[in-house]
Each structure stands twice: as structure tokens, then as C-alpha cells.
Amino acid sequence: MGKSKADRPMTGGKQYHLETYPGDIAPHCILVGSPERAEMIASRYFNNVRKVGDHRGLKSFTGSVGPEKMLISAVTTSMGSGSAGIVVPEAVRSGARRFIRVGSCGTLWKKPNIGDSAICTGAVRLDGASENWAPIQYPAIADYRVVQELVSAAESLGLPHHIGIGATTTCFNEGQARPDDSGYVPPRLLALHEELTRRGVLFYSMEEATIFVWCSTHGGYWAGAIDAIYANRQTNEFGVKGEEEAAGIAIKALRSLNEKYPL
């Protein structure tokens, strides 16, 4: 059990923010922004569920899935890159080795419908946090094996999905070119939004780049992401739909990864 120090704070042998012990988090880990989503995934998909952490809104659950009883966790990162950059290393210290983020996003493409899934191959680094680990020229890329299994799982389940690059922003509103209460969008952010749209970026979210860069620069942990499309910035539609389907795809992908590349 590690000793608490100023440069590695712990509380009673537990991680400072997650409040999890070593071994509490399973090697295969789903990351979610919302504690309610973590609870939904654990209750809907996991067997023998136990809550292993619940601190600062960061709920963590561990259980098993499938006849093979693969151990799996659902861990809350909360919103944004700063929090994700804290949670992922604490999850690794608690046992996680492979990650799939299951979140929500806003698409920049016209074709996707609300509730479709977006599978992320890489991310534009507008998050800020990832610059703590690598210069901005360093790419934020999902592990190709995770991407392959997410695509295969979505196809086998017959669920609508789209594959492409995301943009990870620090801010949900102006950072994604949403107007403030006066209707104003800073011109530089509006120009960036138009550039990202023209260059084929699939969606906005707030965590992918952070997760990908941390994982690839700290030992090569495998990471990927699948998001339910809640917003379409081309049609201005919005709806909370598709998170259960995205979670099902992620779990199927992790089970396949475990079968092909057991830890």
C-alpha cells in the first residue's frame, strides 16, 4: 500500500480522487463523464456489481460480463480534460489497463442522426491538458485494435455508427462555437469551427484527446472511444439518445479484445 506524499497524495492507501484501492478497477475499463451513466452501465450490463468508489461525484463500479466472466469496470471521469487527466492515471494505479470512453458528442456532419454512435480514430488537441504530457505536434490517436473492435461490434449488432476524427475542446459552449447569452461567438472560435467542419472533423467532445495522449505517453495503454451523438451542428437538432447502444458496443468490443489479446 503506497505512502501518501505531497507529490503523490493518497487517503488511507486509496487514490486521492477516486478513493479506490489497487485492484478495485478491472483491467478492462469503461470511462464515462456522468456518474449516472456509470451506474446505468453497471446495472444494465454487469453481473456481481460492486461499487468501488464514490467521491467527488466520481462513481466507480466493478463487475463481470459474459459467460467468460470477464472483469470490467465503469469509472466516472466527470466533465472535461482536467478531470479526465486526473482520473485515468488513478484508474491505472487501481488496476485498469485498457480503456474505452463511452460518452456523448455533437457531430459536425449533416448525415448522422441523433442517437447514432461516433467511433473516434483520433482527436484534434484543443483540450489543453494533454500539453502537460506531450508537445502539441504529438498526435492524439486511438489504439487501432480498439477502433477495429468497436467497428466490428457496431456492425455485428447492426447499430448505426460513424467513424472519424473528433475535436476535444476545453469548453462546452463557446469552445464549440455555441453563442453566449447575447448571441455572440468570438470570431476566432467561429473561424475554427468552420475550419474543423470543412476539414471533415466528425464531432466535438471534451475528453478523447486527453485520454489518448495520456495512455500513449505513459506505457502504451490501449484506449478508444465511442460517443452517442446528442447534437447535430448542421441541422441544430439535439436529443439525449443512444448511450445504452454505445455502451453495448463498447462492452462487446472489450470482450473481443480480451478474447484475442488476453491480459
Phi and psi restraints in degrees (value plus and minus 20) as a CYANA .aco file:
   2 GLY   PHI     -88.9   -48.9
   2 GLY   PSI     130.9   170.9
   3 LYS   PHI    -109.0   -69.0
   3 LYS   PSI     117.8   157.8
   4 SER   PHI     -94.5   -54.5
   4 SER   PSI     111.1   151.1
   5 LYS   PHI    -155.7  -115.7
   5 LYS   PSI     143.4   183.4
   6 ALA   PHI     -81.5   -41.5
   6 ALA   PSI     -53.8   -13.8
   7 ASP   PHI    -111.9   -71.9
   7 ASP   PSI     -18.7    21.3
   8 ARG   PHI    -173.4  -133.4
   8 ARG   PSI      50.2    90.2
   9 PRO   PHI     -86.4   -46.4
   9 PRO   PSI     121.2   161.2
  10 MET   PHI    -159.7  -119.7
  10 MET   PSI     145.9   185.9
  11 THR   PHI    -149.3  -109.3
  11 THR   PSI      87.2   127.2
  12 GLY   PHI      39.1    79.1
  12 GLY   PSI      16.2    56.2
  13 GLY   PHI      63.4   103.4
  13 GLY   PSI     -20.0    20.0
  14 LYS   PHI    -121.9   -81.9
  14 LYS   PSI     136.3   176.3
  15 GLN   PHI     -80.8   -40.8
  15 GLN   PSI     121.4   161.4
  16 TYR   PHI     -82.8   -42.8
  16 TYR   PSI     -59.2   -19.2
  17 HIS   PHI    -117.9   -77.9
  17 HIS   PSI     -68.1   -28.1
  18 LEU   PHI     -93.0   -53.0
  18 LEU   PSI     -46.4    -6.4
  19 GLU   PHI      36.3    76.3
  19 GLU   PSI      27.5    67.5
  20 THR   PHI    -136.2   -96.2
  20 THR   PSI     128.8   168.8
  21 TYR   PHI    -111.1   -71.1
  21 TYR   PSI     141.9   181.9
  22 PRO   PHI     -75.7   -35.7
  22 PRO   PSI     111.2   151.2
  23 GLY   PHI      72.4   112.4
  23 GLY   PSI     -29.9    10.1
  24 ASP   PHI     -90.1   -50.1
  24 ASP   PSI     -53.2   -13.2
  25 ILE   PHI    -118.1   -78.1
  25 ILE   PSI     111.9   151.9
  26 ALA   PHI     -92.2   -52.2
  26 ALA   PSI     137.8   177.8
  27 PRO   PHI     -77.4   -37.4
  27 PRO   PSI     -55.7   -15.7
  28 HIS   PHI    -117.6   -77.6
  28 HIS   PSI     100.8   140.8
  29 CYS   PHI    -152.2  -112.2
  29 CYS   PSI     109.0   149.0
  30 ILE   PHI    -116.8   -76.8
  30 ILE   PSI     108.3   148.3
  31 LEU   PHI    -122.9   -82.9
  31 LEU   PSI     113.0   153.0
  32 VAL   PHI    -154.4  -114.4
  32 VAL   PSI     131.3   171.3
  33 GLY   PHI     -99.4   -59.4
  33 GLY   PSI     -51.2   -11.2
  34 SER   PHI    -123.5   -83.5
  34 SER   PSI     110.1   150.1
  35 PRO   PHI     -82.5   -42.5
  35 PRO   PSI     -51.3   -11.3
  36 GLU   PHI     -85.1   -45.1
  36 GLU   PSI     -55.0   -15.0
  37 ARG   PHI     -89.3   -49.3
  37 ARG   PSI     -59.2   -19.2
  38 ALA   PHI     -79.8   -39.8
  38 ALA   PSI     -63.8   -23.8
  39 GLU   PHI     -85.6   -45.6
  39 GLU   PSI     -60.9   -20.9
  40 MET   PHI     -82.0   -42.0
  40 MET   PSI     -66.9   -26.9
  41 ILE   PHI     -82.4   -42.4
  41 ILE   PSI     -65.3   -25.3
  42 ALA   PHI     -83.5   -43.5
  42 ALA   PSI     -63.3   -23.3
  43 SER   PHI     -93.9   -53.9
  43 SER   PSI     -52.3   -12.3
  44 ARG   PHI    -103.6   -63.6
  44 ARG   PSI     -57.1   -17.1
  45 TYR   PHI    -134.8   -94.8
  45 TYR   PSI     -44.4    -4.4
  46 PHE   PHI    -111.6   -71.6
  46 PHE   PSI     130.0   170.0
  47 ASN   PHI    -125.2   -85.2
  47 ASN   PSI     135.8   175.8
  48 ASN   PHI      30.7    70.7
  48 ASN   PSI      30.0    70.0
  49 VAL   PHI     -94.7   -54.7
  49 VAL   PSI     119.6   159.6
  50 ARG   PHI    -155.9  -115.9
  50 ARG   PSI     120.2   160.2
  51 LYS   PHI    -101.3   -61.3
  51 LYS   PSI     102.1   142.1
  52 VAL   PHI    -127.2   -87.2
  52 VAL   PSI     -29.5    10.5
  53 GLY   PHI    -181.0  -141.0
  53 GLY   PSI     123.2   163.2
  54 ASP   PHI    -179.8  -139.8
  54 ASP   PSI      64.4   104.4
  55 HIS   PHI    -163.5  -123.5
  55 HIS   PSI     113.4   153.4
  56 ARG   PHI      36.8    76.8
  56 ARG   PSI      10.3    50.3
  57 GLY   PHI      58.9    98.9
  57 GLY   PSI     -15.6    24.4
  58 LEU   PHI    -115.5   -75.5
  58 LEU   PSI      63.3   103.3
  59 LYS   PHI    -101.5   -61.5
  59 LYS   PSI     118.5   158.5
  60 SER   PHI    -152.2  -112.2
  60 SER   PSI     116.5   156.5
  61 PHE   PHI    -150.1  -110.1
  61 PHE   PSI     122.9   162.9
  62 THR   PHI    -148.6  -108.6
  62 THR   PSI     120.4   160.4
  63 GLY   PHI    -179.3  -139.3
  63 GLY   PSI    -173.1  -133.1
  64 SER   PHI    -157.6  -117.6
  64 SER   PSI     138.8   178.8
  65 VAL   PHI    -156.5  -116.5
  65 VAL   PSI     129.4   169.4
  66 GLY   PHI      55.8    95.8
  66 GLY   PSI     146.7   186.7
  67 PRO   PHI     -84.2   -44.2
  67 PRO   PSI     -42.5    -2.5
  68 GLU   PHI     -98.4   -58.4
  68 GLU   PSI     -27.3    12.7
  69 LYS   PHI      35.8    75.8
  69 LYS   PSI      25.0    65.0
  70 MET   PHI     -84.9   -44.9
  70 MET   PSI     109.0   149.0
  71 LEU   PHI     -92.1   -52.1
  71 LEU   PSI     118.4   158.4
  72 ILE   PHI    -171.4  -131.4
  72 ILE   PSI     129.6   169.6
  73 SER   PHI    -147.9  -107.9
  73 SER   PSI     134.3   174.3
  74 ALA   PHI    -140.5  -100.5
  74 ALA   PSI      99.7   139.7
  75 VAL   PHI    -143.7  -103.7
  75 VAL   PSI     113.0   153.0
  76 THR   PHI    -104.5   -64.5
  76 THR   PSI     109.0   149.0
  77 THR   PHI    -116.8   -76.8
  77 THR   PSI     -33.4     6.6
  78 SER   PHI      46.8    86.8
  78 SER   PSI    -187.9  -147.9
  79 MET   PHI    -113.2   -73.2
  79 MET   PSI     110.8   150.8
  80 GLY   PHI      76.8   116.8
  80 GLY   PSI     148.7   188.7
  81 SER   PHI     -90.9   -50.9
  81 SER   PSI     -56.8   -16.8
  82 GLY   PHI     -80.1   -40.1
  82 GLY   PSI     -66.1   -26.1
  83 SER   PHI     -90.7   -50.7
  83 SER   PSI     -61.5   -21.5
  84 ALA   PHI     -79.8   -39.8
  84 ALA   PSI     -57.6   -17.6
  85 GLY   PHI     -89.0   -49.0
  85 GLY   PSI     -37.2     2.8
  86 ILE   PHI    -107.6   -67.6
  86 ILE   PSI     -63.8   -23.8
  87 VAL   PHI     -91.6   -51.6
  87 VAL   PSI     -62.3   -22.3
  88 VAL   PHI     -79.3   -39.3
  88 VAL   PSI     -70.0   -30.0
  89 PRO   PHI     -82.9   -42.9
  89 PRO   PSI     -54.3   -14.3
  90 GLU   PHI     -87.7   -47.7
  90 GLU   PSI     -55.4   -15.4
  91 ALA   PHI     -84.8   -44.8
  91 ALA   PSI     -59.9   -19.9
  92 VAL   PHI     -82.9   -42.9
  92 VAL   PSI     -63.8   -23.8
  93 ARG   PHI     -84.7   -44.7
  93 ARG   PSI     -39.4     0.6
  94 SER   PHI    -118.0   -78.0
  94 SER   PSI     -18.5    21.5
  95 GLY   PHI     106.6   146.6
  95 GLY   PSI     -32.5     7.5
  96 ALA   PHI     -89.3   -49.3
  96 ALA   PSI     124.6   164.6
  97 ARG   PHI    -153.2  -113.2
  97 ARG   PSI     -46.4    -6.4
  98 ARG   PHI    -151.5  -111.5
  98 ARG   PSI     121.1   161.1
  99 PHE   PHI    -149.7  -109.7
  99 PHE   PSI     120.3   160.3
 100 ILE   PHI    -150.5  -110.5
 100 ILE   PSI     102.1   142.1
 101 ARG   PHI     -99.1   -59.1
 101 ARG   PSI     112.3   152.3
 102 VAL   PHI    -136.8   -96.8
 102 VAL   PSI      86.5   126.5
 103 GLY   PHI    -156.1  -116.1
 103 GLY   PSI    -176.4  -136.4
 104 SER   PHI    -148.7  -108.7
 104 SER   PSI     140.7   180.7
 105 CYS   PHI    -174.8  -134.8
 105 CYS   PSI     150.8   190.8
 106 GLY   PHI    -138.9   -98.9
 106 GLY   PSI     100.2   140.2
 107 THR   PHI    -100.4   -60.4
 107 THR   PSI     127.4   167.4
 108 LEU   PHI    -119.0   -79.0
 108 LEU   PSI     -23.5    16.5
 109 TRP   PHI    -111.7   -71.7
 109 TRP   PSI     133.7   173.7
 110 LYS   PHI    -101.9   -61.9
 110 LYS   PSI     -53.6   -13.6
 111 LYS   PHI     -85.7   -45.7
 111 LYS   PSI     -62.9   -22.9
 112 PRO   PHI     -80.9   -40.9
 112 PRO   PSI     125.9   165.9
 113 ASN   PHI    -115.9   -75.9
 113 ASN   PSI     135.5   175.5
 114 ILE   PHI     -80.3   -40.3
 114 ILE   PSI     110.4   150.4
 115 GLY   PHI      78.3   118.3
 115 GLY   PSI     -34.7     5.3
 116 ASP   PHI     -85.5   -45.5
 116 ASP   PSI     143.8   183.8
 117 SER   PHI    -121.3   -81.3
 117 SER   PSI     124.3   164.3
 118 ALA   PHI    -134.2   -94.2
 118 ALA   PSI      99.7   139.7
 119 ILE   PHI    -119.2   -79.2
 119 ILE   PSI     104.2   144.2
 120 CYS   PHI    -113.5   -73.5
 120 CYS   PSI     106.1   146.1
 121 THR   PHI    -113.8   -73.8
 121 THR   PSI     -43.8    -3.8
 122 GLY   PHI    -196.4  -156.4
 122 GLY   PSI     153.6   193.6
 123 ALA   PHI    -161.9  -121.9
 123 ALA   PSI     120.3   160.3
 124 VAL   PHI     -90.8   -50.8
 124 VAL   PSI     110.6   150.6
 125 ARG   PHI    -109.8   -69.8
 125 ARG   PSI      62.4   102.4
 126 LEU   PHI    -127.4   -87.4
 126 LEU   PSI      -4.5    35.5
 127 ASP   PHI    -102.9   -62.9
 127 ASP   PSI     -48.1    -8.1
 128 GLY   PHI      66.5   106.5
 128 GLY   PSI     -69.9   -29.9
 129 ALA   PHI     -81.9   -41.9
 129 ALA   PSI     -58.0   -18.0
 130 SER   PHI     -85.7   -45.7
 130 SER   PSI     -37.0     3.0
 131 GLU   PHI     -90.5   -50.5
 131 GLU   PSI     -31.8     8.2
 132 ASN   PHI     -91.3   -51.3
 132 ASN   PSI     -38.9     1.1
 133 TRP   PHI    -135.7   -95.7
 133 TRP   PSI     -41.0    -1.0
 134 ALA   PHI    -180.2  -140.2
 134 ALA   PSI     129.4   169.4
 135 PRO   PHI     -82.5   -42.5
 135 PRO   PSI     139.8   179.8
 136 ILE   PHI     -81.7   -41.7
 136 ILE   PSI     -42.2    -2.2
 137 GLN   PHI     -92.2   -52.2
 137 GLN   PSI     -36.4     3.6
 138 TYR   PHI     -92.0   -52.0
 138 TYR   PSI     109.4   149.4
 139 PRO   PHI     -97.0   -57.0
 139 PRO   PSI     127.4   167.4
 140 ALA   PHI    -121.2   -81.2
 140 ALA   PSI      79.4   119.4
 141 ILE   PHI    -144.2  -104.2
 141 ILE   PSI     115.7   155.7
 142 ALA   PHI     -91.5   -51.5
 142 ALA   PSI     129.4   169.4
 143 ASP   PHI     -84.3   -44.3
 143 ASP   PSI     111.6   151.6
 144 TYR   PHI     -83.4   -43.4
 144 TYR   PSI     -51.4   -11.4
 145 ARG   PHI     -89.1   -49.1
 145 ARG   PSI     -56.6   -16.6
 146 VAL   PHI     -87.0   -47.0
 146 VAL   PSI     -62.9   -22.9
 147 VAL   PHI     -80.0   -40.0
 147 VAL   PSI     -66.8   -26.8
 148 GLN   PHI     -77.3   -37.3
 148 GLN   PSI     -64.8   -24.8
 149 GLU   PHI     -92.0   -52.0
 149 GLU   PSI     -53.1   -13.1
 150 LEU   PHI     -84.3   -44.3
 150 LEU   PSI     -64.3   -24.3
 151 VAL   PHI     -83.9   -43.9
 151 VAL   PSI     -65.6   -25.6
 152 SER   PHI     -81.4   -41.4
 152 SER   PSI     -61.6   -21.6
 153 ALA   PHI     -85.3   -45.3
 153 ALA   PSI     -64.3   -24.3
 154 ALA   PHI     -81.9   -41.9
 154 ALA   PSI     -61.4   -21.4
 155 GLU   PHI     -85.8   -45.8
 155 GLU   PSI     -64.0   -24.0
 156 SER   PHI     -87.9   -47.9
 156 SER   PSI     -49.0    -9.0
 157 LEU   PHI    -105.4   -65.4
 157 LEU   PSI     -27.6    12.4
 158 GLY   PHI      47.7    87.7
 158 GLY   PSI      11.5    51.5
 159 LEU   PHI    -120.9   -80.9
 159 LEU   PSI     118.4   158.4
 160 PRO   PHI     -85.8   -45.8
 160 PRO   PSI     112.9   152.9
 161 HIS   PHI    -171.0  -131.0
 161 HIS   PSI     139.0   179.0
 162 HIS   PHI    -155.1  -115.1
 162 HIS   PSI     125.9   165.9
 163 ILE   PHI    -142.1  -102.1
 163 ILE   PSI     109.3   149.3
 164 GLY   PHI     156.7   196.7
 164 GLY   PSI    -188.2  -148.2
 165 ILE   PHI    -111.1   -71.1
 165 ILE   PSI     117.6   157.6
 166 GLY   PHI    -121.7   -81.7
 166 GLY   PSI     149.7   189.7
 167 ALA   PHI    -143.3  -103.3
 167 ALA   PSI     101.1   141.1
 168 THR   PHI    -116.3   -76.3
 168 THR   PSI      94.8   134.8
 169 THR   PHI    -126.9   -86.9
 169 THR   PSI     139.0   179.0
 170 THR   PHI    -101.6   -61.6
 170 THR   PSI     -42.1    -2.1
 171 CYS   PHI    -151.0  -111.0
 171 CYS   PSI     116.1   156.1
 172 PHE   PHI     -93.5   -53.5
 172 PHE   PSI     -53.8   -13.8
 173 ASN   PHI    -113.8   -73.8
 173 ASN   PSI    -111.5   -71.5
 174 GLU   PHI     -79.2   -39.2
 174 GLU   PSI     -52.8   -12.8
 175 GLY   PHI     -82.0   -42.0
 175 GLY   PSI     -42.1    -2.1
 176 GLN   PHI    -131.5   -91.5
 176 GLN   PSI       5.4    45.4
 177 ALA   PHI      41.7    81.7
 177 ALA   PSI      10.5    50.5
 178 ARG   PHI    -105.4   -65.4
 178 ARG   PSI     120.6   160.6
 179 PRO   PHI     -91.2   -51.2
 179 PRO   PSI     130.1   170.1
 180 ASP   PHI     -96.3   -56.3
 180 ASP   PSI    -193.8  -153.8
 181 ASP   PHI     -85.4   -45.4
 181 ASP   PSI     -37.7     2.3
 182 SER   PHI    -112.2   -72.2
 182 SER   PSI     -21.5    18.5
 183 GLY   PHI      70.0   110.0
 183 GLY   PSI     -12.6    27.4
 184 TYR   PHI    -113.5   -73.5
 184 TYR   PSI     116.0   156.0
 185 VAL   PHI    -141.6  -101.6
 185 VAL   PSI     104.1   144.1
 186 PRO   PHI     -73.5   -33.5
 186 PRO   PSI     112.5   152.5
 187 PRO   PHI     -74.2   -34.2
 187 PRO   PSI     -57.6   -17.6
 188 ARG   PHI     -84.6   -44.6
 188 ARG   PSI     -55.0   -15.0
 189 LEU   PHI     -97.0   -57.0
 189 LEU   PSI     -54.6   -14.6
 190 LEU   PHI     -85.4   -45.4
 190 LEU   PSI     -60.5   -20.5
 191 ALA   PHI     -84.7   -44.7
 191 ALA   PSI     -60.2   -20.2
 192 LEU   PHI     -84.9   -44.9
 192 LEU   PSI     -62.1   -22.1
 193 HIS   PHI     -78.2   -38.2
 193 HIS   PSI     -65.0   -25.0
 194 GLU   PHI     -85.3   -45.3
 194 GLU   PSI     -58.8   -18.8
 195 GLU   PHI     -85.6   -45.6
 195 GLU   PSI     -65.8   -25.8
 196 LEU   PHI     -81.5   -41.5
 196 LEU   PSI     -59.7   -19.7
 197 THR   PHI     -84.1   -44.1
 197 THR   PSI     -66.3   -26.3
 198 ARG   PHI     -84.2   -44.2
 198 ARG   PSI     -51.8   -11.8
 199 ARG   PHI    -106.8   -66.8
 199 ARG   PSI     -13.3    26.7
 200 GLY   PHI      64.7   104.7
 200 GLY   PSI      -4.0    36.0
 201 VAL   PHI     -82.5   -42.5
 201 VAL   PSI     113.4   153.4
 202 LEU   PHI     -96.9   -56.9
 202 LEU   PSI     -60.0   -20.0
 203 PHE   PHI    -179.1  -139.1
 203 PHE   PSI     143.4   183.4
 204 TYR   PHI    -120.8   -80.8
 204 TYR   PSI     121.3   161.3
 205 SER   PHI    -173.6  -133.6
 205 SER   PSI    -186.5  -146.5
 206 MET   PHI    -152.3  -112.3
 206 MET   PSI     -10.8    29.2
 207 GLU   PHI    -154.4  -114.4
 207 GLU   PSI     -46.0    -6.0
 208 GLU   PHI     -74.7   -34.7
 208 GLU   PSI     -72.8   -32.8
 209 ALA   PHI     -78.3   -38.3
 209 ALA   PSI     -60.1   -20.1
 210 THR   PHI     -81.2   -41.2
 210 THR   PSI     -68.5   -28.5
 211 ILE   PHI     -84.0   -44.0
 211 ILE   PSI     -66.6   -26.6
 212 PHE   PHI     -83.1   -43.1
 212 PHE   PSI     -66.1   -26.1
 213 VAL   PHI     -88.8   -48.8
 213 VAL   PSI     -62.4   -22.4
 214 TRP   PHI     -80.3   -40.3
 214 TRP   PSI     -67.3   -27.3
 215 CYS   PHI     -82.7   -42.7
 215 CYS   PSI     -61.4   -21.4
 216 SER   PHI     -96.7   -56.7
 216 SER   PSI     -42.2    -2.2
 217 THR   PHI    -118.7   -78.7
 217 THR   PSI     -20.9    19.1
 218 HIS   PHI    -145.3  -105.3
 218 HIS   PSI      23.5    63.5
 219 GLY   PHI      91.7   131.7
 219 GLY   PSI     -17.0    23.0
 220 GLY   PHI      54.3    94.3
 220 GLY   PSI      18.2    58.2
 221 TYR   PHI     -85.6   -45.6
 221 TYR   PSI     121.5   161.5
 222 TRP   PHI    -100.1   -60.1
 222 TRP   PSI     112.1   152.1
 223 ALA   PHI    -163.6  -123.6
 223 ALA   PSI     125.2   165.2
 224 GLY   PHI    -169.7  -129.7
 224 GLY   PSI    -198.2  -158.2
 225 ALA   PHI    -174.8  -134.8
 225 ALA   PSI     123.9   163.9
 226 ILE   PHI    -158.3  -118.3
 226 ILE   PSI     109.1   149.1
 227 ASP   PHI    -142.3  -102.3
 227 ASP   PSI     121.2   161.2
 228 ALA   PHI     -96.5   -56.5
 228 ALA   PSI     113.5   153.5
 229 ILE   PHI    -102.2   -62.2
 229 ILE   PSI      89.6   129.6
 230 TYR   PHI    -114.5   -74.5
 230 TYR   PSI     -47.3    -7.3
 231 ALA   PHI    -151.5  -111.5
 231 ALA   PSI     123.1   163.1
 232 ASN   PHI    -139.0   -99.0
 232 ASN   PSI      91.7   131.7
 233 ARG   PHI     -96.7   -56.7
 233 ARG   PSI     -33.2     6.8
 234 GLN   PHI    -100.8   -60.8
 234 GLN   PSI     -60.6   -20.6
 235 THR   PHI    -120.2   -80.2
 235 THR   PSI     -30.2     9.8
 236 ASN   PHI      43.8    83.8
 236 ASN   PSI       8.5    48.5
 237 GLU   PHI    -108.3   -68.3
 237 GLU   PSI     130.9   170.9
 238 PHE   PHI    -166.6  -126.6
 238 PHE   PSI     119.3   159.3
 239 GLY   PHI    -186.9  -146.9
 239 GLY   PSI     123.8   163.8
 240 VAL   PHI    -109.4   -69.4
 240 VAL   PSI      81.4   121.4
 241 LYS   PHI    -179.6  -139.6
 241 LYS   PSI     120.5   160.5
 242 GLY   PHI      82.8   122.8
 242 GLY   PSI     -21.5    18.5
 243 GLU   PHI     -89.8   -49.8
 243 GLU   PSI     -54.5   -14.5
 244 GLU   PHI     -87.0   -47.0
 244 GLU   PSI     -59.5   -19.5
 245 GLU   PHI     -84.6   -44.6
 245 GLU   PSI     -63.5   -23.5
 246 ALA   PHI     -82.1   -42.1
 246 ALA   PSI     -60.4   -20.4
 247 ALA   PHI     -84.1   -44.1
 247 ALA   PSI     -61.3   -21.3
 248 GLY   PHI     -82.3   -42.3
 248 GLY   PSI     -59.4   -19.4
 249 ILE   PHI     -82.8   -42.8
 249 ILE   PSI     -65.2   -25.2
 250 ALA   PHI     -82.3   -42.3
 250 ALA   PSI     -62.6   -22.6
 251 ILE   PHI     -86.4   -46.4
 251 ILE   PSI     -61.9   -21.9
 252 LYS   PHI     -81.6   -41.6
 252 LYS   PSI     -60.2   -20.2
 253 ALA   PHI     -84.8   -44.8
 253 ALA   PSI     -63.2   -23.2
 254 LEU   PHI     -85.6   -45.6
 254 LEU   PSI     -58.2   -18.2
 255 ARG   PHI     -84.1   -44.1
 255 ARG   PSI     -60.0   -20.0
 256 SER   PHI     -86.6   -46.6
 256 SER   PSI     -61.0   -21.0
 257 LEU   PHI     -80.4   -40.4
 257 LEU   PSI     -61.3   -21.3
 258 ASN   PHI     -86.2   -46.2
 258 ASN   PSI     -54.8   -14.8
 259 GLU   PHI     -89.5   -49.5
 259 GLU   PSI     -61.7   -21.7
 260 LYS   PHI    -102.9   -62.9
 260 LYS   PSI     -54.2   -14.2
 261 TYR   PHI    -153.2  -113.2
 261 TYR   PSI      49.5    89.5
 262 PRO   PHI     -83.4   -43.4
 262 PRO   PSI     122.7   162.7
